[in-house]
């Protein structure tokens, strides 16, 4: 099978033209832009808000960590089981 270079100059010319067009677009300052819908912005704000615990929650977390380190934290197993079952049943109803 013989491959000749007939189409090669045309391909090189197209490549050069494309490269020139890209550099012209860069000189004009055209840049990609992303715009988010209002709903996406609300979701983003909610995620940021949820990722930072409130002062109250931070105090509870600190207190629980202290109790765990001191060995004073005790929870009734029945309370845990009830909470798990409540969570399972409430998720199944949604």
C-alpha positions in Angstrom: 0.0 0.0 0.0 1.4 3.3 -1.0 0.7 6.5 0.8 1.5 9.7 -1.1 1.7 13.2 0.2 -1.0 14.7 -2.0 -3.3 15.8 0.9 -0.5 16.7 3.2 0.1 20.4 2.2 -3.7 21.0 2.4 -3.8 19.5 5.9 -0.8 21.6 7.0 -2.4 24.7 5.6 -5.7 24.0 7.5 -3.7 23.4 10.7 -1.9 26.7 10.3 -5.1 28.6 9.5 -6.8 27.0 12.6 -3.8 28.0 14.8 -3.9 31.6 13.5 -7.7 31.8 14.1 -7.2 30.6 17.7 -4.5 33.1 18.4 -6.7 35.9 17.0 -9.5 34.9 19.3 -7.1 34.9 22.2 -6.0 38.4 21.3 -9.6 39.7 21.2 -9.9 38.5 24.8 -12.6 35.9 24.2 -12.8 33.6 27.1 -15.1 30.7 28.1 -17.8 31.7 30.5 -20.0 29.7 32.8 -23.4 30.9 34.0 -25.4 29.2 36.8 -29.1 29.2 37.2 -30.7 30.7 40.2 -31.5 27.3 41.5 -27.8 26.2 41.2 -26.7 29.3 43.0 -29.2 28.6 45.9 -27.9 25.0 46.1 -24.3 26.2 46.2 -25.2 28.7 49.0 -27.0 25.9 50.9 -24.0 23.6 50.7 -21.7 26.3 52.0 -24.1 27.1 54.8 -24.4 23.4 55.7 -20.7 22.8 55.6 -20.1 25.3 58.4 -21.6 24.2 61.7 -23.4 26.8 63.8 -21.9 27.9 67.1 -24.6 25.9 69.0 -23.7 22.8 67.0 -20.0 23.4 67.5 -20.5 23.6 71.3 -22.5 20.3 71.3 -19.8 18.6 69.2 -17.0 19.9 71.5 -19.0 18.7 74.6 -19.5 15.2 73.1 -15.8 14.9 72.2 -14.9 15.8 75.7 -17.3 13.2 77.2 -15.9 10.6 74.8 -12.4 11.3 75.8 -13.3 11.2 79.5 -15.3 8.0 79.1 -18.4 9.6 80.4 -20.5 9.3 77.3 -23.2 6.6 77.7 -26.2 6.0 75.4 -28.9 3.5 76.0 -28.8 0.8 73.3 -32.6 0.8 73.1 -32.6 4.5 72.2 -30.1 3.8 69.4 -32.2 1.0 68.0 -35.4 3.1 68.2 -33.6 6.0 66.4 -32.4 3.6 63.6 -35.9 2.2 63.1 -37.5 5.6 63.1 -35.0 6.7 60.5 -35.6 3.6 58.3 -39.4 3.9 58.5 -39.4 7.6 57.8 -37.2 7.2 54.7 -39.4 4.4 53.4 -42.5 6.7 53.7 -41.0 9.5 51.6 
